[in-house]
Amino acid sequence: MELTRDDMDIVSALLTALADRVGKDRFELWFGPRTRIDWDGHVLTIGAPNQFFLDWIRTNFRTAIEEVCLAILGQRPSLEFRVEVSDQSGGAADVKVNGIVKPLVGSQPLTQSQSGTDVMVSFNGQGRHDSARTAEVGAVAHTCQVAKQAAPPPTPAFSPRKFASLSSFVVGASNRLAMYSAEMVARNPGQITPLFVYGPTSVGKTHLLEGIWSAERKAGRGTTTVYLSSEQFTSQFLEALRGGGLPVFRRKYRGVRVLILDDLQFLTGKRATQVELMHTVDTLLRDGRQLVFAADRPPVELNDFMPELTTRLTGGMVCRIEPPDFTTRLGIVGYLSQRLGIEVPADVQRFVASRLTGHARELSGAICRLQATSEATRQKISVPMAEEALSEMIQHNTRVVRLSDIEKAICKVFGLEAHTLQSDDKTRRVSQPRMLAMWLARKHTRSALSEIGAFFGHRSHSTVISAQKRVDQWMICDEPLCMPEHTWKIDEAIRQIERQLTAG
């Protein structure tokens, strides 16, 4: 297997090879959780919990470590042995070595009755005492005693977080296919596998994955369904490699009915973890099990991914989730208001959905701010109150935009001549883009109604208000803009114009 130069993967490969060379029992004793190994590309550092461990590893395993490094890295690196002093030691421990009491870190002094066996071995850095096996037995007792005395207090129990459900997912044109696929997976796991959902942050990918997990649990299949992030998968895999628990790890994840893995882009460049995931995927697909993945980009754009793994990820259903359109955002605002138990008038819901166009978390923050402002000021939620309460969020959501920037962007998108929007032309070809320009001016600038009207052909402030209401109605009814060259969906037209504004 060709290894990436990722340090953790290299250390994992070295530990796996070392376990094979020295035997599982001895490996777990001397290279377990209390021994740390680091690789910086030049030096391999072995950190032991105390001097006893350090001397024993250096004397008895140095040759094996060098041979493993030669096999994996193609070189014999410099080895550095050091004691890793723990800040949680609580005192020094003593161990009897050849009748001499030496200080150790991490426990209270040991007596012969506590340790079970005296440690009778010479640590001169040159050779091994004939009673080395006796020393190992004593070290086992010492390790157990240290672990018992230095064990941290039990961690307080926390209630597990509540997972989202598919029933609370707001469906729109931007996510309908992904939602339908998730419902199919929940009803009949294995029918479409793997399911791969991708899209930018906060568009609902994790919500769908949690919804599938919740549906499996509700159906009584929760014990055979595993949901975790790719970071958790990687950490557990490396821990299994380091501690010799790889067979248990594989039984756990290759015996499930449904495996749900979020944030797959985290595995970029992690070659060893990708290999392990590929074999896990092969096993589950062969047995007709369900796989569900989510990432911020499609499989073919996951850089530094193994081609074999990418092929498997694209073998089922691949669904993109777009940022929510106005209708979906409006539905999200309504759902959040209902869930929080606050009364948000319809015109305020439209205002929030039209001004904050980013993602669901942003909308959630806006509704929470409206609730807090209403309770703090003891006033009902209204459009003027929302404009003031959300002004910072709206301003942060957009860059500084001038009226001339909006005119330029609209003319470019709709193929109009410069300054056409300032003319007296009242044909639909010009009047509709002009109304949209006024609506965007209200959204992206702080210009007064009179300023906006004056810029777009010396029109009155009532004309600007009328244009804003008209565009709001287009968005609610999903009314198309019928231009001579092209018929636009209103959301798509706004998205194209705002891209032009963002591009500057």
Residue pairs with C-beta under 8 A, 6 or more apart in sequence:
1 271
1 272
1 275
2 271
3 9
3 10
3 13
3 72
3 271
3 272
4 269
4 270
4 271
4 272
4 304
5 41
6 269
6 270
6 271
6 272
7 38
7 39
7 40
7 41
8 238
8 270
9 270
9 271
9 272
9 273
10 39
10 72
10 73
11 37
11 38
11 39
11 242
12 238
12 241
12 242
12 272
13 72
13 241
13 272
14 37
14 39
14 44
14 65
14 68
14 69
14 72
14 73
15 27
15 31
15 37
15 241
15 242
16 241
16 246
17 68
17 71
17 72
18 27
18 31
18 61
18 64
18 65
18 68
19 27
19 31
19 244
21 64
21 67
21 68
22 61
22 64
24 244
26 136
27 244
28 243
28 244
29 136
29 139
29 140
29 143
30 53
30 56
30 57
30 61
31 37
31 57
31 242
32 243
33 242
33 243
34 48
34 49
34 53
34 143
34 147
35 46
35 47
35 48
35 49
35 53
35 57
36 45
36 46
36 47
36 84
37 44
37 45
37 46
37 47
38 44
38 45
38 47
39 45
39 77
42 77
42 78
43 77
43 78
43 79
43 80
44 65
44 69
44 77
44 78
44 79
44 80
45 79
45 80
45 81
45 82
46 54
46 57
46 58
46 65
46 79
46 80
46 81
46 82
47 82
47 83
47 84
48 54
48 57
48 81
48 82
48 83
48 84
49 83
49 84
49 86
49 105
49 106
49 146
50 83
50 93
50 104
50 105
50 106
51 83
51 102
51 103
51 104
51 105
52 95
52 97
52 102
52 104
52 119
52 139
52 142
53 139
54 81
54 82
54 83
55 123
55 125
56 121
56 123
56 135
56 139
57 81
58 81
58 125
59 123
59 125
59 127
59 128
60 128
60 132
62 79
65 79
66 76
66 79
69 75
69 76
69 77
70 76
83 105
85 105
86 105
86 106
86 150
88 150
88 152
89 105
89 106
89 107
89 150
90 150
91 107
91 108
92 103
92 104
92 105
92 109
93 103
93 104
93 105
93 106
93 107
93 108
93 109
93 110
93 146
94 101
94 102
94 103
94 104
94 109
94 110
95 101
95 102
95 104
95 110
95 115
95 119
95 142
96 102
96 110
96 112
96 118
96 119
97 119
97 120
97 121
97 123
98 120
98 121
98 122
101 109
104 142
104 146
106 146
106 150
107 142
107 145
107 146
107 149
107 150
108 149
110 142
110 145
112 118
114 141
114 145
115 138
115 141
115 142
115 145
116 137
116 138
116 141
117 134
117 137
117 138
117 141
118 138
119 134
119 135
119 138
119 139
119 142
120 129
120 131
120 134
120 135
120 138
121 129
121 131
121 132
121 134
121 135
122 129
129 135
163 210
163 211
163 213
163 214
163 227
164 206
164 207
164 210
164 211
164 214
165 210
165 211
165 214
165 215
166 179
166 182
166 183
166 186
166 208
166 211
166 212
166 214
166 215
167 211
168 207
168 211
168 335
168 339
169 175
169 179
169 182
169 204
169 207
169 208
169 211
170 324
170 328
170 331
170 332
170 335
170 360
171 179
171 328
171 331
172 324
172 325
172 327
172 328
172 331
173 322
173 325
173 327
173 328
173 491
174 203
174 321
174 322
174 323
174 324
174 325
174 328
175 203
175 204
175 321
175 322
175 324
175 328
177 319
178 197
178 204
178 208
178 319
178 320
178 321
179 208
181 192
181 195
181 197
181 317
181 319
182 195
182 197
182 208
182 211
182 212
184 191
184 192
185 191
185 192
185 193
185 195
185 212
185 258
185 290
185 292
186 211
186 212
186 215
186 216
186 219
189 216
189 221
189 257
189 258
189 289
189 290
190 288
190 289
190 290
192 316
192 317
193 284
193 285
193 288
193 289
193 290
193 291
193 316
194 281
194 285
194 290
194 291
194 292
194 293
194 312
194 313
194 315
194 316
194 317
195 290
195 291
195 292
195 293
195 316
195 317
195 319
196 293
196 294
196 295
196 298
196 299
196 313
196 314
196 316
196 317
196 318
196 319
197 205
197 208
197 209
197 292
197 293
197 294
197 295
197 319
197 321
198 205
198 294
198 295
198 296
198 297
198 298
198 299
198 318
198 319
198 320
198 321
199 205
199 296
199 320
199 321
199 322
199 323
200 296
200 323
200 359
201 296
201 359
202 358
202 359
202 360
202 361
202 362
203 321
203 322
203 323
203 324
203 359
203 360
204 321
204 360
205 262
205 294
205 295
205 321
206 262
206 294
208 294
208 321
209 227
209 260
209 262
209 292
209 294
210 227
212 258
212 260
212 292
213 222
213 225
213 227
213 258
213 260
216 222
216 224
216 225
216 257
216 258
217 225
221 257
221 258
224 255
224 256
224 257
224 258
225 256
225 257
225 258
225 259
225 260
226 252
226 253
226 256
226 258
226 259
226 260
227 260
227 262
228 260
228 261
228 262
229 261
229 262
229 263
229 266
230 261
230 262
230 263
230 264
230 265
230 266
230 267
231 263
231 266
233 253
233 261
233 273
233 277
234 266
234 267
234 270
234 273
236 249
237 249
237 272
237 273
237 276
238 273
239 245
240 246
240 248
240 249
241 272
250 280
253 259
253 280
254 280
254 283
254 284
256 284
256 289
257 289
257 290
258 289
258 290
258 291
258 292
259 280
259 284
259 289
259 290
259 291
259 292
260 292
260 293
261 277
261 291
261 292
261 293
261 294
262 293
262 294
263 294
263 295
263 296
264 293
264 294
264 295
264 302
264 313
265 295
265 296
265 297
265 302
267 273
267 274
267 277
267 302
267 305
268 302
268 303
268 304
268 305
269 303
269 304
271 306
274 305
274 306
274 309
275 306
277 309
278 306
278 308
278 309
278 312
281 291
281 309
281 312
281 313
282 312
284 290
284 291
285 291
285 312
285 315
291 316
293 313
295 302
298 318
298 320
299 305
299 310
299 313
299 314
299 318
300 310
300 314
302 310
302 313
323 357
323 358
323 359
324 332
324 359
324 360
325 491
326 353
326 354
326 475
326 476
326 490
326 491
326 494
327 475
327 476
327 478
327 491
329 352
329 353
329 354
329 356
329 357
329 363
330 349
330 350
330 353
330 476
332 353
332 360
332 363
333 344
333 349
333 352
333 353
333 363
333 366
333 367
334 344
334 349
336 363
336 364
336 367
337 343
337 344
337 349
337 367
340 367
340 368
340 371
342 367
342 370
342 371
342 374
342 381
343 380
343 381
344 352
344 367
344 370
344 381
345 381
345 382
345 383
347 383
348 370
348 381
348 382
348 383
348 386
350 472
350 475
350 476
351 383
351 386
351 387
352 363
352 366
352 367
352 370
352 386
352 390
353 363
354 443
354 472
354 475
355 390
355 394
355 397
355 443
356 362
356 363
356 366
356 390
356 393
356 394
356 397
357 397
357 498
358 397
362 393
362 397
365 393
366 390
366 393
369 389
369 390
369 393
370 381
370 385
370 386
370 389
370 390
373 385
373 389
374 380
374 381
374 385
377 385
379 385
394 443
398 443
398 444
398 501
399 501
399 502
399 504
401 444
401 445
401 501
402 445
403 441
403 445
403 447
403 451
403 452
403 455
403 456
405 501
406 437
406 440
406 441
406 444
406 445
406 497
406 501
407 418
407 419
407 421
407 422
407 437
407 455
407 456
408 418
408 500
409 497
409 498
409 500
409 501
410 416
410 421
410 433
410 436
410 437
410 440
410 497
411 417
411 418
411 420
411 421
411 433
412 500
413 493
413 496
413 497
413 500
414 433
414 483
415 485
416 429
416 430
416 433
420 430
421 430
421 433
421 434
421 437
421 456
421 457
422 455
422 456
422 457
423 430
423 457
424 457
425 431
428 482
429 483
429 484
432 481
432 483
433 481
434 456
434 457
434 467
435 467
435 470
435 471
436 467
436 471
436 481
436 493
436 494
436 497
437 456
438 452
438 453
438 456
438 463
438 464
438 467
438 468
438 471
439 467
439 468
439 471
439 472
440 494
440 497
440 498
441 447
441 452
441 455
441 456
441 464
442 452
442 464
442 468
444 501
445 452
447 455
448 461
449 461
449 464
449 465
450 461
452 461
452 464
453 459
453 460
453 461
453 463
453 464
471 490
473 479
474 481
474 490
475 490
475 491
478 489
478 490
478 491
479 490
480 487
480 488
480 489
480 490
481 487
481 488
481 489
481 490
481 493
